């Protein structure tokens, strides 16, 4: 089992779709595979999900699959020559009624609502902020602008409004169709793009639960925080989700690059306080798309996210389309491990003045506290739903948490939890037999040997979800 606590999310794409390579990437440390629904057809994703499950089985590891929805296409249309070169001071028209391909004077819009969402004086950022346009006036379906920062603008590049304020709904008709596809292969997580508030997430959950009902499957929901409007509603969005993604690309364009590092720290802290998971994403190892080694700045970026307490760090184009997908995963795993070694554990401070309303939560905290002060080798949680290991994983501790569950869906979901090693074990209905089986499981894997102390939590009666009510300290005979 890997010693690393921070999990790695890797995006599957043309560069990583070879079965042997994908298997090697999972062996190297990929815990969650992201399928990006912005590209490809439904059948492509179904095939890729099958590919992931098969590779994980060969690698002897369970990984989670995350279906990442495209969200609204707030983009320009296509150009006659595929692209134009915009110079500062030029006039350029974004025209929602234009059907013919774009040219140097203007282009059509995939996002037809733009003329209603902007007014004179607004600043529009295209292609991740590389091109800046100032709105001069809105005339009918035309948004007339002056180029402030020029550059090459090509087909279907994204549009953001500085400070936020585009009204596009988080879930489109395509997303609803994609949710059905994702539930068909039982994606463990669904990531929702551009949610503005908790209602967007509640709607997504409803759609997932309806589409998953025939498969008796309920995925975890991840809110991608990439709109300025989401920031004031962060707490409500968190409560309506199972986790968040710090999506630094679009977010940086809307709120400005300089604001993002502090926001990242705040989001990670808030997610942990609310017992939710958090993924840090975008450009983490960007230079490794073309280079075999990361830059020093990228190493620091990944390490800092780990030190902030993120559950997972994510790779996008690096593994989907890069030259060195396997090397990138290996490098990232190495950085995570080194950063974790430098972490400071302040468990006692975490519990000072805390009140726990639930028995199972109290048991989870008691296990952490006891194991930490006893210097235990491992913490073991027999779990049905995965909530006890989730609570444990919200606190920094250098003792691995082994979550033993009879449910494959729970095992896969826990692949994203920081410092949790999920294992599949058919926990017997009899408590003593189950505890014996658990120790046998740990011994077989070389996790504990004679004389080692470990803490174990379970519920009586066995198998009742949310029923963890027992903590036992064991020494291996």
Beta strands, then each sheet from edge to edge (+ up, - down):
strand 1: 7-11
strand 2: 30-36
strand 3: 64-68
strand 4: 83-86
strand 5: 91-95
strand 6: 106-108
strand 7: 123-126
strand 8: 131-139
strand 9: 142-149
strand 10: 151-154
strand 11: 159-161
strand 12: 189-192
strand 13: 220-225
strand 14: 243-247
strand 15: 277-281
strand 16: 312-315
strand 17: 378-382
strand 18: 401-405
strand 19: 420-424
strand 20: 453-459
strand 21: 468-475
sheet 1: 1+ 2+ 3+ 12+ 13+ 14+ 15+ 16+ 1+
sheet 2: 4+ 10-
sheet 3: 6+ 5+ 9- 8+ 7- 11+
sheet 4: 19+ 18+ 17+ 20+ 21-
end
